[in-house]
Amino acid sequence: MNARFSLLVSLFLIASPAWASCADEYYRGAAPRLAQSAQWDVRELCYDDFAVGHSGVTLTPLWSAEHLTAGEVAAARSLARHDDFHADENLPRGERAELIDYRRSGYDRGHMAPSGDMPTPEAQDQSFTLANIAPQAPSLNRGLWEQIEVAVRNLAGRDGELYVVTGPIFDARSDTLNGRVRVPRALFKAVYDPARRQAGAYVADNVAGAGYRVISIAALRSMIGADVFPSLPASIKARAMDLPAPQRRERQAPPETVARNREPSLGRILTTYSR
């Protein structure tokens, strides 16, 4: 494994009936399989339109998975954005990030499953849980990474549906926010397009002025030690799809900021894996 990406926050996720609650978000119901590398406390959180594998060690998602459809993209474009970041009360206090962890950190609170993919106000609210957030360099989060998210939405709109898995990549020298939340070295967004029977992944370093590269799912697995689409044939994983270039954000209403004065929307299922 490339030393720069030697420590993807990971564990071995064993298939079991508990995963069925999130199965709609995974290609053929199979969650990402992450190679075991250390002791990690992981909880699966199932929300209305995405699923998260969250680490109580890094206090970030290991991955966020979506079955993104053209109908969801169309519905999401009609919603005004409400910035409503909140700690996830589904998680024990010692295993979750808090708003104070990001305060004056120099990093943005970067979505893994994007709020712009969410087709309902409830799903959008859920996407702002810190369980779906990793520290991102501001210029990446507001620039290139947002443009990658737009390109993926546009592709889903054209081809009808996509399976998307997004996650942070850590190395052994990862910094922390507030001594608690680990900062990823890079980010990946893997895409499988059933209409084309092709897959690939964007990878971008988590620094100002970063570029991106597109690699195959097999190459991503070699880089991070994770099979994000375990049900895909090896022949599809071996070849990188010609993913669309990053695209500018769609025109939409200005963001709205709301105060958090209520309980967060709850995920459907919470399953714990302790290794």
C-alpha positions in Angstrom: 0.0 0.0 0.0 1.2 3.5 -0.8 2.8 4.8 2.4 1.1 8.2 2.0 -2.3 6.5 2.3 -1.2 3.7 4.6 -3.8 4.3 7.3 -7.3 4.4 5.9 -9.4 4.4 8.9 -10.7 0.9 8.5 -11.9 -2.4 9.9 -13.2 -5.6 8.5 -17.0 -5.3 8.2 -18.6 -8.7 8.2 -21.8 -9.2 6.3 -24.7 -9.9 8.5 -28.5 -9.4 8.5 -28.0 -6.1 10.4 -26.7 -4.5 7.2 -30.0 -5.1 5.5 -31.4 -1.9 7.0 -29.0 0.2 4.9 -29.0 -2.2 1.9 -30.8 0.2 -0.4 -27.8 2.5 -0.4 -25.3 -0.2 -1.4 -24.8 -1.8 -4.8 -26.6 -5.2 -4.5 -26.9 -4.6 -0.8 -23.2 -5.1 0.0 -21.6 -2.5 2.3 -17.9 -1.5 1.7 -15.4 -4.0 2.9 -12.5 -2.3 4.7 -9.3 -4.2 5.5 -8.6 -4.7 9.1 -5.7 -2.7 10.2 -6.2 -1.9 13.9 -8.8 -1.6 16.6 -11.6 0.7 15.6 -15.0 1.3 17.2 -17.5 1.5 14.3 -21.2 2.2 14.2 -23.4 2.0 11.2 -25.9 4.8 10.9 -28.8 4.5 8.4 -30.5 7.7 7.4 -33.3 8.3 5.0 -31.1 8.7 1.8 -27.5 7.7 2.8 -25.7 5.3 5.1 -22.6 6.0 7.2 -19.9 3.8 8.7 -18.7 6.0 11.6 -15.5 5.6 13.7 -15.5 6.3 17.4 -11.7 6.6 17.1 -11.4 9.3 14.4 -14.8 10.8 15.1 -15.5 10.9 11.4 -17.2 8.7 8.9 -15.1 5.9 7.4 -17.4 6.2 4.4 -20.8 7.5 3.4 -22.8 5.5 0.8 -25.7 6.7 -1.5 -27.9 5.2 -4.1 -28.3 8.5 -6.0 -31.2 8.6 -8.6 -32.2 11.2 -11.2 -35.4 11.7 -9.2 -33.6 12.6 -6.0 -31.3 15.0 -7.9 -34.3 16.8 -9.4 -36.0 17.0 -6.0 -32.8 18.2 -4.3 -32.4 21.1 -6.7 -35.8 22.5 -5.6 -34.7 22.8 -2.0 -33.1 25.8 -0.4 -30.0 24.9 1.6 -30.2 25.2 5.4 -26.8 25.0 7.1 -27.7 23.1 10.3 -24.6 21.3 11.5 -25.1 19.3 14.7 -23.5 16.6 16.8 -25.2 13.3 16.3 -27.1 12.3 19.4 -27.3 8.7 18.1 -23.6 8.4 19.1 -22.2 8.3 22.6 -20.5 11.6 23.6 -17.0 10.0 23.6 -17.4 8.7 20.1 -18.7 11.7 18.3 -17.5 15.1 17.1 -18.9 18.3 18.6 -19.3 21.7 17.0 -16.6 23.1 19.3 -14.0 20.7 17.7 -14.2 22.6 14.4 -14.3 26.1 15.9 -11.4 28.3 14.7 -9.7 25.1 13.4 -9.0 26.5 9.9 -10.9 23.6 8.4 -14.4 23.4 6.9 -17.0 20.9 8.0 -17.0 18.9 4.8 -19.9 16.6 3.9 -19.2 13.1 2.7 -22.7 12.4 1.5 -23.5 16.0 0.1 -26.4 18.0 1.3 -27.0 18.9 -2.4 -27.9 15.3 -3.0 -30.7 15.2 -0.5 -34.3 15.1 -1.9 -36.2 16.1 1.2 -35.8 18.6 4.1 -35.5 15.7 6.5 -32.7 14.1 4.5 -30.9 17.4 4.1 -31.1 17.9 7.9 -29.7 14.5 8.5 -26.8 15.2 6.1 -25.6 18.0 8.4 -24.9 15.5 11.2 -21.2 15.6 12.2 -21.2 11.8 11.7 -21.3 12.6 8.0 -18.5 15.3 8.2 -14.7 15.3 7.9 -12.3 18.2 8.2 -11.7 19.7 4.7 -9.4 22.4 3.5 -11.7 25.4 2.8 -10.6 25.9 -0.8 -11.1 22.2 -1.5 -14.5 22.0 0.1 -15.8 25.2 -1.5 -14.1 24.7 -4.8 -12.9 21.5 -6.5 -14.8 19.1 -4.2 -18.1 20.9 -4.6 -17.5 20.8 -8.4 -16.9 17.1 -8.2 -20.2 16.7 -6.3 -22.0 18.7 -9.0 -20.5 16.5 -11.8 -21.7 13.4 -10.0 -25.2 14.8 -9.6 -25.4 15.7 -13.3 -24.2 12.2 -14.3 -26.9 10.7 -12.1 -29.5 13.0 -13.8 -28.4 11.9 -17.2 -28.0 8.1 -16.6 -30.8 7.6 -14.1 -28.9 6.2 -11.1 -25.5 5.9 -9.5 -24.0 4.1 -6.5 -21.6 6.5 -4.7 -19.2 5.9 -1.8 -17.3 8.9 -0.4 -14.7 8.8 2.4 -11.6 10.3 4.0 -8.1 8.9 3.6 -5.8 9.1 6.6 -2.1 8.5 7.0 -0.1 7.7 10.1 0.8 11.4 10.6 -2.8 12.7 10.5 -3.3 15.9 12.5 -6.3 16.3 14.9 -8.8 19.0 15.6 -9.0 19.9 19.3 -7.0 16.8 20.0 -10.0 14.6 19.0 -11.1 14.7 15.3 -8.6 13.3 12.8 -7.8 15.3 9.7 -7.7 13.3 6.4 -4.8 13.4 4.1 -7.1 13.1 1.1 -10.6 12.3 0.1 -12.1 9.9 -2.4 -15.5 9.7 -4.2 -16.2 6.3 -5.9 -18.9 6.0 -8.5 -20.6 3.0 -10.1 -22.9 3.7 -13.1 -25.2 0.7 -13.7 -26.3 2.1 -17.1 -22.8 2.1 -18.4 -21.5 -0.8 -16.3 -18.5 1.3 -15.5 -16.9 2.5 -12.3 -14.1 4.8 -11.1 -13.1 7.1 -8.3 -12.0 10.7 -7.9 -9.1 11.3 -5.4 -8.0 14.7 -4.2 -5.5 15.7 -1.6 -6.9 17.7 1.4 -4.9 20.8 0.8 -5.3 24.3 -0.7 -4.9 24.3 -4.4 -5.3 20.5 -4.8 -5.9 18.9 -8.1 -7.7 15.5 -8.6 -7.1 12.2 -10.3 -9.4 9.5 -11.5 -8.5 5.9 -10.7 -10.0 2.5 -11.0 -11.8 0.8 -8.1 -9.1 -1.8 -8.0 -6.5 0.9 -7.8 -8.5 2.6 -5.0 -8.5 -0.7 -3.1 -4.8 -1.0 -3.4 -4.3 2.6 -2.2 -6.6 2.5 0.8 -7.1 -1.2 1.6 -10.9 -1.0 1.0 -13.3 -2.6 -1.5 -16.0 0.1 -1.8 -18.1 -2.0 -4.2 -17.6 -5.6 -3.2 -20.4 -6.9 -5.4 -18.9 -5.5 -8.7 -17.1 -8.0 -11.0 -13.4 -7.7 -11.1 -13.4 -6.7 -14.7 -15.4 -3.5 -13.9 -13.2 -2.7 -11.0 -10.0 -3.1 -13.1 -10.8 -0.2 -15.5 -11.3 3.4 -14.5 -14.5 4.9 -15.9 -14.1 8.2 -17.8 -15.7 10.2 -15.0 -16.9 13.7 -15.9 -14.7 16.7 -15.2 -15.6 18.8 -12.1 -18.4 21.3 -12.9 -19.5 24.5 -11.4 -22.3 24.6 -8.9 -25.9 24.7 -10.1 -27.7 28.0 -9.7 -30.0 27.9 -6.7 -31.3 30.0 -3.8 -28.8 31.5 -1.4 -28.0 29.3 1.6 -30.0 29.9 4.7 -28.7 29.4 8.2 -31.0 28.2 10.9 -30.5 27.8 14.7 -30.6 24.3 16.1 -33.5 24.4 18.5 -34.8 20.9 18.2 -33.8 17.2 18.3 -31.8 16.0 15.3 -33.5 13.7 12.8 -32.7 10.2 13.8 -31.2 7.5 11.7 -33.2 4.4 11.1 -30.8 1.8 12.6 -27.7 2.0 14.8 -25.5 -1.1 14.8 -22.2 -1.3 16.7 -19.1 -3.2 15.6 -16.3 -3.3 18.1 -13.0 -5.0 17.1 
